[in-house]
Amino acid sequence: MDVLGLPLVHRGKVRELYDLDDKHYLMVASDRISAFDVVMEEPIPNKGRVLTAMTAFWCSVLGDVAPGSLVSCDPAVIDRAAPGFMERVDLHGRTMLVRKATMLSLECIVRGCLAGQAYEEYREHGTIHGMAAPKGLQLAEQLPEPMFTPSTKAEEGHDLNISLDQAAEIVGRDQLEAAQAMCLALFNEASRRAQSAGLILADTKFELGMVDGRLVLCDEVITPDSSRIWPADQVVLGQTPPAFDKQPFRDWLSSLDWDKHPPAPRVPPTVVETTAARYREAYERVTGLSLDDWYGQES
């Protein structure tokens, strides 16, 4: 994708990062969907708008807890920094103007409930990221306290779950403790907000970086791609709850005769439509807002 002739800095599974000036990037969220580190051929309509709108919501809500790198998602504001942006209506609602940051070399995961890889490790070894955990916990059960459970940030392949001591070897003890404190504070406030909407924030992944010597919140924030979000009234211990995230899409893929390596299987229209509706519902349930009122056009 060409964005105003700006240099492409990085193309991820979902986002592209463009160099705007010495202090800013434009970050564009596509409608691509990935699972098991494989990008599907079929886009999910409005997914990029959902990810961007949810990030903007949470950055506003959590602004008193931690500073962020997000400057604005408003096309008029972005146009002043990147002239010509107003004419690129295809980018509206899916683009963030962000400050450049030196990213922390960790995936900063916080878990409030036992699920996913953490549950698999706990079931097999009784630990979570190599750390001691209470005995007798069930799938989807709330942990006694939210746990900061970092992982490596792999350039290729899968991230690896690591302990706090291993994380300290990567970023240093002081920076690890600062990241842990920030992420737990963010998670606790976000959980409180989610609970008021009848939802449980089971876990989420934060991206942190340094801007002008300060640790700040970067990239996407508590979206269906980075989080497990459950309807509180449908959680049954010992079972995987229905989720406002992409876990149902992963479950559909897992039902196929597919080895989770490229090429990706074809995603039928019914699954595309169901997944798109789930992303939209995630935004509207979490925020209480309508996606129709967010910037940009229906994709």
C-alpha positions in Angstrom: 0.0 0.0 0.0 1.3 3.4 -0.9 0.7 6.1 1.8 1.4 9.6 0.5 4.7 8.4 -0.9 6.1 7.9 2.7 8.8 5.3 3.3 7.5 2.0 4.5 9.4 1.2 7.8 7.8 -2.1 8.7 5.0 -4.4 7.4 3.6 -6.7 10.0 0.9 -9.3 9.8 -1.8 -6.7 10.2 -0.2 -3.2 10.3 2.1 -1.1 8.2 4.4 1.6 9.7 5.3 4.7 7.6 8.1 7.2 8.4 6.5 10.7 8.6 9.2 12.9 10.1 11.9 12.7 12.8 9.4 12.3 15.6 6.3 10.6 14.1 5.1 7.6 12.2 1.8 6.8 10.6 0.5 3.4 11.6 -2.1 1.9 9.3 -4.2 -1.1 10.4 -5.4 -3.3 7.5 -8.3 -5.7 7.4 -5.9 -8.7 7.3 -6.4 -11.4 9.9 -3.7 -13.9 11.0 -3.9 -17.0 13.2 -1.1 -19.3 14.2 1.3 -16.8 12.6 -0.2 -17.3 9.2 -2.0 -14.4 7.4 -5.3 -15.4 5.6 -5.9 -14.3 2.1 -9.5 -13.1 2.8 -9.8 -9.7 4.6 -12.2 -9.2 7.5 -14.3 -6.1 6.6 -13.7 -3.1 9.0 -11.3 -5.0 11.1 -8.7 -2.3 10.8 -11.2 0.4 11.8 -12.2 -1.7 14.9 -8.6 -2.1 16.0 -7.9 1.6 15.6 -11.1 2.7 17.2 -10.6 0.4 20.2 -7.0 1.6 20.7 -8.1 5.2 20.6 -10.8 4.5 23.2 -8.5 2.7 25.6 -5.7 5.3 25.2 -8.2 8.0 26.2 -9.6 5.9 29.1 -6.2 4.9 30.4 -4.4 8.3 29.8 -4.3 9.0 33.5 -2.7 5.6 34.2 0.1 5.8 31.7 1.2 8.1 28.9 0.9 6.9 25.3 2.5 7.3 22.0 -0.8 8.0 20.2 -1.2 11.6 19.0 -4.4 11.4 17.0 -6.7 9.3 14.8 -8.6 12.3 13.5 -8.0 12.6 9.7 -8.0 16.4 10.0 -5.2 16.4 12.6 -3.3 13.8 10.6 -3.7 15.9 7.4 -1.9 18.8 9.1 1.0 16.6 9.8 0.8 14.7 6.5 -0.7 17.0 3.8 -2.9 15.1 1.4 -4.2 12.7 4.0 -7.8 14.0 3.8 -8.1 12.9 0.2 -7.1 9.3 1.2 -10.5 8.3 2.6 -9.5 4.6 2.4 -7.1 5.3 5.2 -9.5 7.2 7.5 -10.4 5.5 10.7 -7.6 2.9 10.4 -4.6 5.3 10.7 -2.9 6.5 13.9 -0.4 9.4 14.1 2.0 8.2 16.7 5.3 9.4 18.3 8.4 7.4 17.5 9.5 5.2 20.4 12.3 2.9 21.2 10.4 -0.3 21.8 10.9 -2.6 24.8 12.2 -6.0 23.7 9.4 -7.8 25.5 5.8 -8.8 25.0 4.2 -7.5 28.1 1.3 -9.8 28.9 -1.0 -9.5 31.9 -3.3 -12.4 32.8 -6.3 -12.1 35.0 -7.8 -15.5 34.2 -6.3 -18.9 33.3 -6.6 -19.5 29.6 -4.6 -20.2 26.4 -1.0 -21.1 26.6 -0.9 -20.3 30.3 -3.6 -22.9 31.0 -1.8 -25.5 28.9 1.4 -25.0 30.8 -0.4 -25.0 34.1 -2.2 -28.2 33.3 1.1 -29.9 32.4 3.5 -28.4 34.9 1.5 -26.5 37.5 3.3 -23.3 36.7 2.5 -20.1 34.7 5.4 -18.8 32.6 7.6 -20.9 34.9 6.3 -19.2 38.0 4.5 -20.8 40.9 0.7 -20.8 40.8 -2.0 -21.9 43.2 -3.1 -25.6 42.9 -6.5 -26.6 41.7 -7.2 -23.8 39.3 -9.6 -24.5 36.4 -9.8 -23.3 32.8 -11.2 -19.7 32.8 -10.8 -19.3 36.5 -9.8 -15.9 37.8 -6.3 -15.8 39.3 -5.9 -14.6 42.9 -4.1 -11.5 41.5 -3.4 -10.5 37.9 0.0 -11.8 36.8 2.6 -10.0 34.6 3.8 -12.8 32.3 6.3 -11.6 29.7 7.4 -13.3 26.5 10.1 -12.8 24.0 9.5 -10.7 21.0 10.5 -12.9 18.1 11.4 -11.5 14.7 10.3 -14.8 13.1 8.3 -17.7 14.5 6.6 -17.9 17.8 7.2 -15.7 20.9 8.5 -17.7 23.9 6.9 -17.5 27.3 9.6 -16.5 29.9 9.9 -15.9 33.6 10.5 -12.5 35.3 14.1 -13.4 35.9 14.6 -14.3 32.2 12.9 -11.0 31.3 15.2 -9.1 33.6 18.2 -10.5 31.7 16.8 -9.0 28.5 15.8 -5.5 29.6 17.3 -5.1 33.0 15.7 -5.4 36.4 14.8 -1.7 36.8 13.1 -1.5 33.4 11.3 -4.8 33.9 9.9 -3.6 37.3 8.7 -0.3 35.7 7.0 -2.2 32.9 5.4 -4.6 35.3 4.0 -1.8 37.5 2.7 0.1 34.5 1.1 -3.0 32.8 -0.6 -4.1 36.0 -2.0 -0.7 36.7 -3.3 -0.5 33.1 -4.8 -4.0 33.4 -6.5 -3.3 36.7 -8.2 -0.1 35.4 -9.2 -1.7 32.1 -10.6 -4.7 33.9 -12.7 -2.4 36.1 -14.0 -0.6 32.9 -14.7 -3.9 31.2 -16.6 -5.3 34.3 -18.9 -2.3 34.2 -19.9 -3.3 30.7 -20.6 -6.9 31.7 -17.3 -8.2 30.3 -14.2 -9.9 31.7 -10.8 -8.9 30.4 -9.1 -12.3 30.8 -5.7 -11.3 29.5 -4.1 -8.8 27.2 -0.7 -7.9 25.6 0.7 -4.4 26.0 3.5 -2.9 23.9 5.7 -0.4 25.7 8.5 1.8 24.5 10.6 4.8 25.5 9.7 8.4 24.3 11.9 11.2 25.5 13.2 9.1 28.3 9.7 8.0 29.5 8.1 4.6 29.4 4.9 4.9 27.3 2.1 2.7 26.0 2.4 2.0 22.3 0.8 0.2 19.3 -2.6 -1.4 19.7 -4.3 -1.4 23.1 -6.8 -4.1 24.3 -8.2 -5.1 21.0 -9.7 -8.4 19.9 -6.3 -9.2 18.3 -4.3 -8.6 21.5 -6.8 -9.7 24.2 -9.2 -12.3 25.5 -12.5 -10.6 26.3 -15.4 -12.7 27.7 -19.1 -12.0 28.4 -19.2 -12.3 32.2 -22.5 -14.0 32.3 -21.3 -16.8 30.0 -18.2 -17.9 31.8 -18.3 -21.5 33.0 -15.2 -22.8 34.8 -13.6 -25.7 33.0 -14.8 -24.6 29.6 -13.5 -22.1 27.0 -15.8 -19.1 27.2 -17.3 -17.5 24.1 -15.1 -14.6 23.3 -15.1 -11.1 21.8 -11.8 -11.8 20.2 -10.4 -13.9 17.4 -10.4 -17.2 19.4 -13.6 -18.4 17.7 -11.7 -17.9 14.4 -8.8 -19.9 15.7 -11.2 -22.6 16.8 -12.7 -22.8 13.3 -9.2 -23.1 11.8 -8.4 -25.8 14.4 -11.4 -27.8 13.2 -9.9 -28.1 9.7 -7.4 -30.6 8.4 -4.7 -28.0 8.3 -1.2 -28.2 9.7 -1.1 -24.5 10.7 1.6 -23.7 8.1 1.2 -21.7 4.8 -0.6 -21.8 2.5 -3.6 -20.7 4.5 -6.9 -22.4 3.9 -9.7 -20.5 2.1 -12.0 -18.7 4.5 -15.6 -19.1 3.4 -17.9 -16.0 3.3 -19.9 -17.1 6.2 -16.9 -17.2 8.5 -15.7 -13.9 7.2 -19.1 -12.3 7.9 -19.3 -13.9 11.4 -15.8 -12.8 12.3 -16.5 -9.2 11.1 -19.7 -9.1 13.1 -17.8 -10.3 16.2 -15.1 -7.6 15.8 -17.8 -4.9 15.5 -19.6 -6.3 18.5 -16.4 -6.3 20.5 -15.9 -2.6 19.9 -19.5 -1.6 20.6 -19.8 -3.8 23.7 -16.5 -2.6 25.2 -17.0 1.1 24.4 -20.7 1.7 24.3 -20.2 3.5 21.0 -21.3 2.7 17.4 -18.7 1.8 14.8 -20.8 3.8 12.4 -19.8 6.9 14.2 -16.0 6.2 13.9 -13.9 7.8 11.2 -13.8 6.2 7.8 -16.0 4.3 5.5 -17.4 0.7 5.7 -14.9 -1.6 4.1 
